[in-house]
Amino acid sequence: MVTAIVFVKAEVARIPEVAEAIAALPGVSEVYSVTGAVDLIVMVRVKNHDQVAEVVADQLNKVSGVLSTETHIAFRAYSVHDLEAAFSLGAA
């Protein structure tokens, strides 16, 4: 599994519509509207690097209202939430 984090700058007036269009793309697991230098942070989770290119270059970048993107590939995941979920299996 390959996880990519994509920073998206979008047309300000269209951020909600852009976020919804991106969230509907296959391979996109989450879209966050954020403060700061970018408007949206998109989590892409796919089987291989070629699929990252398909999602980001072939689809996400072509969503109307997307001005620019910056893609980061994750090497490892460190998450307390994942550990909590694993240890809570079977707990009532």
N, C-alpha and C positions, 0 to 999 in steps of 0.2 A: 504494500500500500504506500502510495506517495501522497504526502500532504503538502499543498502549496498555500501560502498566505499571499493574497493579492491585495495591494493597496490601490484603491480606485479614486480618481478625481472625476467628479461628475458635474453636469450643469446643476447649479444650486437649486433652481426652481423645479428640477425634475428628480431630485434625489429619491423620493419614495417610489416613483415609477421605475427608475433605473434599478433600485434595490430589488423590487419585486420581479423585474424581468431577469435579473441575474440569478436570483434565488430559484427561478424555475428551470435553469439550465441543468442538464444531466452532469453529475460530477460535483456540483456545488452543494455543500452540506449546510453552510450558514452564511448569512450576510449581516454585518453589523454596521449601523450608522454610527459614526464616531465624531469626536471633536478633534481638532488639530489640523495638521497639514493635508490630510486626505479626508474624503467624505465617507467612504465605505471601506470596510475590511471584509474580504471574501475568503472563506475557507473552501479549498478545493481538495477533495479526497478521491483519488483514482488509483487504478492498478499499476500504471507505469508512466514514465516521463513523456512518452508520445501522447498519452491522453491529456496530460497537463497542457501541452501545446494545443491540442484540439479544443479544450475547454477555453483556455485563455486567449490564444491568438485567433482561433477560428470562430469563436462564439462571443465570449465576454467582451472583447475589444470592439465588436461590431454592434453591441447594444446601443441603440440611439440614446444619446445623452452622456455616454462615457467619453471623457476628454483624454484621460491617460491612465495607464496602469503601471504598477511596479510589482514584480512577482518574486517571492522568496520561497525556496524549497526547504522544507523542514528535514533535518537529519535525524533527530530523536525527539520524542515527546516525554516531557516530565510533567506529571499532573497529579495533584493530590486527589482530584475528583475521580480519576481513573482508579486509584488505589482504594478509595472509599467504596466505590462501586464493587470492586472485586471482593473486598472483605465483607460486604453486606449481603452477598448471595445467600439466599436461604433464610435470611433474618426476617422475622415477622414484625 
